[in-house]
Amino acid sequence: MIPLLAALLPIHVAAGFLGLVAFWIPVFARKGGRAHVRAGLVYTWCAYVVTLSAVVLAAGRFASQLSQGIGVAERPDLYGLPLFLGYLGVTTFAAVRQAMRAVATRRVPETLRTPFHEVLAWASIAGSVTVIAFALGLWSSVSPILLGLSPIGLLTGSRMLQLMRKPGQEPMGWFYSHMASMLAGGIAFHTAFAVFGAPRLWDYAIAGPFALVPWLLPTAVGVPAIVLWTRRYRRKFTSTS
């Protein structure tokens, strides 16, 4: 199992860096243009690789620590981080998949709902609930991080279910869902980079209460950005209709 994880980690890291770069091109490119579409596809496939490998790596970390005789109740901090990464992987996969499905089914929104897509939505919600229960039931140094980022899965999953159950109810709803879901995936990419990539790239460490900043800053910036961009495009589409 360990050799497999060691081989998977470089792929995970490389896809993360490439996806981080590709994320910004559709943000500034003309919406629907060639650069937007092509960079968006690169970002999407990088997200799939990163999220699926994150789940495998998290499961491997769990198994490795259990095989060493380290109990969950004994060291919840050692299990909280891989639990969070696995949860974030599932939620990010769901968000990016939702973004792509929203575009693909925009002319037939009733086809958005499939068994697999519904399972993804519920898995995202279940991940949030699991993280919250773990953080509160086995309090440790990572509990504030788990609680601070746990709503992402609830919001992602509930929004997916809402769109599946009320297809086409909101004019341009597919566009808002696509944009918000892609940006939500970007929050995950930037969180991973801020926590793991940047300190290794520039060789620094943050200690004390400020150690929470890299974990929470991308969400603190990204969520308001999603709200503001959605409002901006709602006004734009309303004024042109």
Buried (B, 14 or more C-beta within 10 A) or exposed (E): EEEEBEEBEEEBBEBBBBBBEBBEBBBEBEEEEEEBBBBBEBBBBBBBBBBBBBBBBBBBBBBBBEEEEEEBEEEBEBBBBBBBBBBBBBBBBBBBBBBBBBBEBBEEBEEBBEEEBBEBBEBBBBBBBBBBEBBEEBBBEBBBBBBBBBBBBBBBBBBBBBBBEEBBEBEBBBBBBBBBBBBBBBBBBBBBBBBBBBBEEEEEEBEEEEEBEBBBBBBEEBBEBBEEBBEEBBEEEEEEE
